[in-house]
Amino acid sequence: MDRLLTMRVFQSVADEGGFSAAARKLDMSVPTVTRLVADLEQHLGTRLLQRTTRSVTLTEAGEAYLERVRGILSDVDDAFSMAQAHTAELSGTVRLLMPPVFAEHMLAPLINEFHQRYPHVVIDVFVESATEAAHGEYDITFLSAAEGYNANVIARPIVSTYGLACASPQYLEQHGTPLHPSDLAQHQMLLRRSSVTRGDVLHMHRIDNPQDDVPVLVKPLLVANHTGTLLRATLDGAGISTQPLDLIARHLKAGSLRHVLPDWTSGIFTLYATLPSRKFTPVRVRAFLDFLVEHSRHNLPQKVVFDVPTLPLTQ
């Protein structure tokens, strides 16, 4: 008897909540599904499912076995994908969870080029800030974290970048250009809401000496938990904000934003791609990650901000 087949049938019965539903999903007859599950139970010497006239539920042994079966079948499918990588054209869906600002400014501009390279891969993105519970529900969950981030997940750094103070030319012409972080106390500030620092204090650090911390007490014009909102307000001349270099590089190049306080940064931040805890990663997922890393580095034009050193990228 094909044990992988019996495992798949058992998993389907558990997921679909019954033999009939599983038979429809697998395009099998109900008697065949019933026989395969019974054979698996006989092979294991234990009952996996509790059957009644109204429902099918997992026994305690069934719950423990199902958890292991999911991992085994996932590894088998991934191993098959890896073996086929050199002979089969990449296809399928890559499911992403990505913060709104990165989805709009980093992912969206790359979709057409990625499609040209991999025309049979579909990108299915859910735009929302990641939570701890989300890890493992998607092929890739993206999150942005400060330097030194450490979590109990499989995380691949995509790009590290400085937080830079910036403003529109119109704002600077009207209000002047700050020369030292302490000058920000006299400016209209647009701040990102933080759960770990005061909402009216902005911390700036010297780029050549990150330990040199200057906290500035400011009176913010706007506080928001959405980077895109702060960026839009900055572009429209509402005030000064700190933004990731990779996000504002094209605006600096176009002249719609200007970098102020060139010797200072609000911190070093890294965009991480976190992966489910499994042994194999589907080839289409690895291809997407490699593509994103390649283009993220190319989209950081250091020639735009001459005084910002290049950060090493760890992969």
N, C-alpha and C positions, 0 to 999 in steps of 0.2 A: 504494500500500500504506500502511496506517495504521501509521506508525512507532511511535506510542505503544503500539499493540497488540503489535507485535513486541518492543518493549522489555519489556513486561509478561510476555510469554510467555518470553522469554529469562531474565528474573529468576526466574520460577517454576521453570524447568528447573534453574537453578543452585541455588535454595533447596531444591527437592524431590529433587535428585540424580538426575534422569532424566526422560525424555520421557513415560513412562507415568504416573508420579506427578503430573507437571505437568498432563497432560491430564485426569486425574481431578479435580484441584483446580480447574482452569479450566472443567470441563465441556465439553471439546473432544475431538475424536478425536486419536489419536496421530499419524496422517498430517498433520493440520492443524497440530499443534504443530511437528512436524518441518519442514514446509514453511515456516512463519513464521520459524523460527530460521535456516533455510538462506537465506531471502530477506534477513534482516538481515545475515548474514555476507557475502552477495554485495554488498549495498549498501555495507558498510563496507570490503570488499576484504580481509578478514582472517578467520581462523578463531578463533571465540570458545570453542568447546567441543571437547574431545578425546574422541572416542567410541570405546569398545571394546564387546565383547559383554557385558561384566560391569558397566561403569560409565560415567558421563559426568563428566568433570572440566573445570575451567576452564583454558584456556591462559593464558599471561602477559598477552596482550592482553585476554582475557576477564575476568580479575580486575580489571584497570584500568578496563575499560569498565563492569563491573558496579557498581563503586563510584560512578561518575558517574551511571549509570542510576538507582540508588537515590535519589540526591539529586533528580534530575529528576522522577521519578515522585512523590516525596514533595511537591515543590513544586507539581506539577500537582494532586494531591489536595487540598492545603491551599488552593490558589487556588480550586478548585471549591467548597470549604467556605465560603470567604469570600464568594464570589459568591452562594451560596445562603442566607447568614445572614439576610437580610431577608425571605425568602419561605418558608423551611423551618423547621420546629420543631426546636430543638436536640435531638440524640440522639447515641448512641454511648457509648463508654467513655473515661474519663479515668484513666490509670494513674499512680499516685503512689508515691513512696518517701518515707517520713516517719519521723523518730525516734519511738520508742514514746511518750514523754511528750507530744509534741504530737499524736500520733494519738489518744491517749486524752482529753486535756484540751482540745484546740482543735478537732480535726476531728470527733470523734464527736458532740459536742453540736450541731453545725451540720447534720448529715446530713439530718435530717427537714425542716428549713426549706429546704435546697437542693433536696431532692426535690419539695417543694411548688412551687417556682419552675420547676424543670426536671425534670419527671417522667420524661422519656425518656433522661436522662443517667445512666449507671452509674459510680459511683466504685469503682475497683479499687485498693485501697491495700495496699502491701507494707510492713509495719512492721519497720524495721531502721534502724540508724544508717547514714547515707550514707558511701560511700567514693568516692574519685576515679574508680574504674573504673565506678561506677554511673551517672555523668552521661551522658545520652544514651540510656539503656536504658528510661527512663520518660518520660511526657509532662511530669511535673514531679518534680524531686528536691528535697526540702526539707532544709535544714541550718541549724544555729544556729552563729553565729560571733561573735567579739568585734569591737568597733568597729575599723574600719580593714581589715576582711577584703578581700582582693583575690585573685581567682583567674581563670584563663583559661577562664571559662564565662560564659554569658549568665545573669545573676542579677538577679532582681527582689526588692527588699526588701519583706517583708510587714508586719512590725511591729518597731520597736525598743523595747527595754524595759530597765529597770534590774534588776540583781541586788540583792535586798533581804534583809537578815538578818531572820529570823522564828523564832518559837517558839510553842508552844501556851500558853494561859493557865495550864494546870496546871503546866507546867514552870517558868514564870516565878514562880508563887506559891511553888514549892518551892525554887528556886535563885536567885531574884532577877533583876533586869533589868540587863543591862550598860549603862553610860553612855558608855563610850569603847571603841573597838576593842581596846585593850590588855586590857580586862576579859574578852575572850573566851578568854584563856589559862586562866581559872579555870572555864570552862564546859564542858559536854559538847557537843562539836562533831560535826556530821555533814557530811562534806566530799565533794565530787565529785572523783574521781580525775582528775589532769591529767598530760599528757605533757610539759608545759613548765614546771611549777613543782613545788616540793617538796610531798610529800603531807601534811606537818605544818605548812605555812605558808599562812595565809590573808591575801590582800592586800585591804585596804579603802581606798577613796578617798572624799574629800569630794565630795558631789554638786555643790557650787558651785565646786569646784576639783579636777578629776580628776587633776591632776598631784601632788596631796597624797596620797602613797601611804604607808600604814601597814602594814607586814608584821607579822603576829602569829603567833608560834610557839605552836601549840596541841597538845593531846593528843587526837586525834579518837577519839570513841567508835565511829564508823562511817565507812568510806571506801568509796564505791561509784561505779561508772561509769554508773549508771542514776538519772536525776533522779527518776523516779517512786518508787523505793525510798526515797530521801532524804526526799521529801515525805511519804510515808506514815509514816515513822519520826518526822518532825517533828510531824505531826498527832497521833500517839500519845504525844507527850510525852517522846521519847527525848533531845531536845537542841535546839540551835540550828543552823539551816542557812541558806544563802543561796539564794534561789530567784528566778526571773524574775517580775516584777510581774504579767505577763499570766497566769501560771500560778496565782498565789496570790490574785489579786484577789477571787475569790468567797469564798475562805476568810477573808480579812480582813474582808469585808463581813458574813459570817455570824458572825464572832467566834471561829471555831475556830482561827485563828492571829492573832498580834499582831506588828506591825512593830516591831522594835527598832533602835536606832542610826539614828534618822530622818535624820541629816545625812550618812549614809555609804552607800556602795554597793560591791558587789564588782565592778562593771564595767557597761558598756553592751553589750548583746547584741542582735543582729538575727537574725530568722528570715528566711532567703532562700529564694526559689523559683527553682531553676536550671532552665533550659530547654535542650533540644537545640539544637545549632548549625544552625538551618535558617531560611530566609527568612520562612516563614509559620507562624503558630501556629494550630492548629484553633480554630474559634469556641468550641466547647464548653470547651476548655482556658482560653481567655481569660475566658469567662464564670465559670468556677470561680475563677480567680485574683481577678477583680474582686469576686466574692462574698466570698472569704476576707479580702481586704484591708478591705472595708467592715465586716465583722463583727468583725474583730480589733481595729480601732480602737474600735468601740462597746463591746467587752468589756473595755476598760481604764478602769474607773471611777475617775477621778482624785479624786472626792469621798471615796473610801475612804482614800486616802493623801494627805492635804492638802498635805504638805510635799514631795512628789515632783513636780517640774515635768514638763509634757508634753514628750515628745520629738518632734521633727519627723519625719514619715514621708516618705521619698524613694521615689518610684515611677518 
